[in-house]
């Protein structure tokens, strides 16, 4: 998924269900100058989503052990 985020940032957002951001990335990808920040932003966003998912999983496991 990281490779998709770098090569085709708009597709990365569309596959994750973020339609509005995907449309913005399509507009950014039209220019070569906009493609580089779009790829960086997509990779960062993917990394943040993964970190948030890990944190949520840890919180849920802590709640389960408490009970």
N, C-alpha and C positions, 0 to 999 in steps of 0.2 A: 504494500500500500504506500510505503514511503517513496518508492520509485515512481509510482503514479503521481504522487503529490509533487514530485520534482519535475517530471516530464510533462504532465498534463494537469496543472493545478485545478482547473475548472472541473475536470472529471472527478478529482478527489473529493471535492465538496459535493458534487451531485450524487456520488455514490454513498456519501454519508448522510444524505437527506437534507442538505443545506442548500436549497434551490436558489434563494436570493443571493447568497454569497457566490454560488456557482456562476450566476449570470454576471455578477461584477467581475469575476475572474475571466470570463469569456471576453469581456470588453477589454480587460487589461492585457490579455494574451494577444490581442490583435496587433499590438506593437511589440517589437523585440525588447524595447526598454521596459515596458510594463510586464513582460513575461518574467524577468528575473526577480523583481519584488513579489510577483504573484507566486512564483515557485517557492521562494523563501517563506512567505506568509502561509502558504498551504502546508509546508513541512512543519512549521512551528505550530500551527493549529492542530495538525494531526498528533504531534508530540504532546501537546497540552491535553487533548482529548484522551489519549492513552493514560497520561498521568492522573487525570481526574477519575478515570475508570478504576485504576489501581487504588486510589485513595478511597473511593466509594466501597470497593471490595474489602479493604482493610477495616473501614468503619463498620461495615455489616458483620464482619467476623468478630470484631470486638463486642458488638452488641449481642451477638449470639452466645459468646462465652460468658457474658455478664449474667445471663438469665439462667 
